[in-house]
C-alpha cells in the first residue's frame, strides 16, 4: 500500500482533514499528517465549514487533530503520494517555501496528489497548475486561472482527475475524490 503525506495546519477544514486521514488508513495506506513548526503529538485546531443556504459556507469550531509525524523530520522522497486538505490552513501554509518545495517534488516526480477545496491555494502558490484541470471551492477559481490552470466548475460532490492530480470542491466530494485518489495509489 502507499505511504501518503498530508500537509495540514491550524483551521484546516475538519472533515477534509479527518475523513481522508482515517479513510486512507482504513484502505491500508500509511498516512503521515504534518504541520510546519509542529511535531508528532501536537494538535491543530480544525474548523467545520457547512453549507446552510448562505452565499458562502459558515464556519464552526471543529475537533483538535493530533499530528502523527514531525514536519521538520520528513523526507518527501520516501512518500508515494500527497494529500492536501482545505479550509483556512492553505492561505498561510502557502507562504512557507518548504511546503511549496514539498508540493513541487510530488509534481516533478509525477506522484499522486489530491487537493480539496482551498487546498488549491497551495497548488497555485507552488506553480504546479499550468495547463491542468483543477476543481476547488468556487472562490478559488480566480487563483486557479491566474496560475494557468483550467478551473473545473463541477457539482460539489464531484471530483476531477488530471494525470497524477485529483481535485474536488469540498467535503461532500469525499466518496468521488477518495475513489479516484485510491485508484492512482493502486
C-alpha positions in Angstrom: 0.0 0.0 0.0 1.0 3.6 -0.3 2.8 6.0 2.1 0.8 9.3 1.9 2.0 12.7 3.2 -0.8 15.0 4.5 0.3 18.6 4.8 -2.2 20.4 7.1 -2.4 23.2 9.6 -4.5 25.1 12.1 -8.1 25.8 11.0 -8.0 23.2 8.3 -11.5 22.0 7.4 -12.3 19.3 9.9 -13.9 16.8 7.6 -11.4 17.4 4.8 -8.6 16.5 7.2 -10.1 13.8 9.4 -12.2 11.8 6.9 -9.4 11.2 4.3 -6.8 10.6 7.1 -8.9 7.8 8.5 -10.3 6.5 5.2 -6.9 6.2 3.6 -5.7 4.3 6.7 -8.7 2.1 6.6 -7.8 1.2 3.0 -4.4 0.1 4.2 -2.4 3.2 3.4 0.1 4.7 5.8 -0.7 8.4 6.3 1.6 10.9 8.0 -0.1 14.2 8.9 2.4 17.1 9.4 2.3 20.8 10.0 5.2 23.3 9.8 6.6 24.2 13.2 4.8 21.3 14.9 5.8 17.7 15.7 4.1 14.3 16.3 1.6 14.6 19.2 1.0 18.3 18.7 -2.5 19.2 17.8 -4.0 21.6 15.3 -7.4 23.3 15.6 -9.9 22.5 12.9 -13.0 24.3 11.6 -16.2 22.8 10.2 -17.4 24.5 7.1 -21.1 23.9 6.4 -23.4 24.8 3.5 -26.6 26.2 5.1 -28.0 28.3 2.2 -25.9 31.4 2.7 -23.8 33.0 -0.1 -20.8 31.1 1.3 -20.1 28.4 3.9 -20.5 29.0 7.6 -17.6 28.2 10.0 -17.8 26.5 13.3 -15.2 25.1 15.7 -14.1 21.6 14.9 -12.1 18.9 16.6 -8.5 19.1 17.7 -6.5 16.9 15.4 -3.3 15.2 16.7 -0.4 15.1 14.2 1.4 11.8 13.9 4.7 12.9 12.3 7.2 15.8 12.6 7.3 18.3 9.7 10.9 19.0 10.2 11.9 15.3 10.0 10.1 14.3 6.9 11.9 13.2 3.7 9.4 13.8 0.9 11.2 11.3 -1.3 10.1 8.5 1.0 6.4 9.2 0.2 4.3 7.8 -2.6 1.6 10.5 -2.6 0.5 13.8 -1.2 -2.9 14.8 0.2 -3.8 18.5 0.8 -6.9 19.3 2.8 -8.7 22.7 2.5 -10.1 25.2 5.0 -8.2 28.2 6.0 -4.8 26.5 6.6 -3.8 26.7 2.9 -4.0 30.5 2.9 -1.0 30.7 5.3 0.8 27.4 4.5 1.3 28.8 1.0 3.7 31.4 2.5 6.1 28.6 3.6 8.7 28.0 1.0 9.5 24.5 2.4 5.8 23.5 2.0 5.8 24.7 -1.6 9.1 22.8 -2.4 7.5 19.6 -0.9 4.5 20.1 -3.2 6.7 20.6 -6.3 8.5 17.4 -5.5 5.3 15.4 -6.0 4.6 17.0 -9.3 8.2 16.8 -10.5 8.2 13.1 -9.8 4.7 12.5 -11.1 3.5 11.0 -7.8 -0.3 11.1 -7.0 -1.6 14.3 -5.4 -5.1 15.0 -4.1 -6.3 18.5 -3.1 -9.7 19.5 -1.9 -11.4 22.9 -1.6 -9.0 25.7 -0.6 -6.1 23.2 -1.0 -5.9 24.6 -4.5 -4.3 27.7 -3.0 -1.2 25.6 -2.2 -1.1 24.3 -5.7 -1.4 27.7 -7.2 1.3 29.1 -4.9 3.6 26.2 -5.8 3.1 27.0 -9.5 2.0 23.4 -10.5 -1.3 24.0 -12.2 -0.3 25.3 -15.6 -2.4 23.5 -18.3 -4.0 21.3 -15.7 -7.7 20.8 -14.9 -8.5 21.6 -11.3 -11.6 21.8 -9.2 -11.7 23.7 -5.9 -14.0 25.7 -3.8 -15.6 28.3 -6.2 -13.9 31.3 -4.5 -10.5 29.8 -5.6 -11.4 29.9 -9.4 -9.6 33.2 -10.0 -6.4 31.8 -8.4 -6.6 28.6 -10.4 -7.0 30.5 -13.6 -4.3 33.1 -12.7 -1.9 30.1 -12.2 -2.6 28.8 -15.7 -5.0 26.1 -14.6 -8.4 25.2 -16.1 -10.9 25.7 -13.3 -13.5 22.8 -13.4 -16.9 24.0 -12.2 -18.3 20.7 -11.1 -21.0 19.6 -8.7 -20.0 19.9 -5.0 -19.9 16.1 -4.7 -17.7 15.5 -7.8 -14.0 15.2 -8.4 -11.7 15.6 -11.3 -8.6 13.6 -12.2 -6.0 15.1 -14.5 -2.9 12.9 -14.7 -1.5 12.5 -11.2 -3.8 15.2 -9.7 -7.2 14.6 -8.1 -9.2 17.7 -7.0 -12.6 18.4 -5.7 -14.6 21.4 -4.5 -15.4 20.5 -0.9 -16.0 17.6 1.6 -19.3 16.4 0.1 -17.0 15.0 -2.7 -15.1 12.7 -0.4 -16.5 9.5 -2.0 -15.6 10.5 -5.5 -12.3 12.1 -4.6 -11.1 9.2 -2.4 -12.1 6.7 -5.0 -10.2 8.5 -7.8 -7.2 9.1 -5.5 -7.1 5.5 -4.3 -7.1 4.4 -8.0 -3.9 6.4 -8.5 -2.4 4.8 -5.4 -3.0 1.3 -6.6 
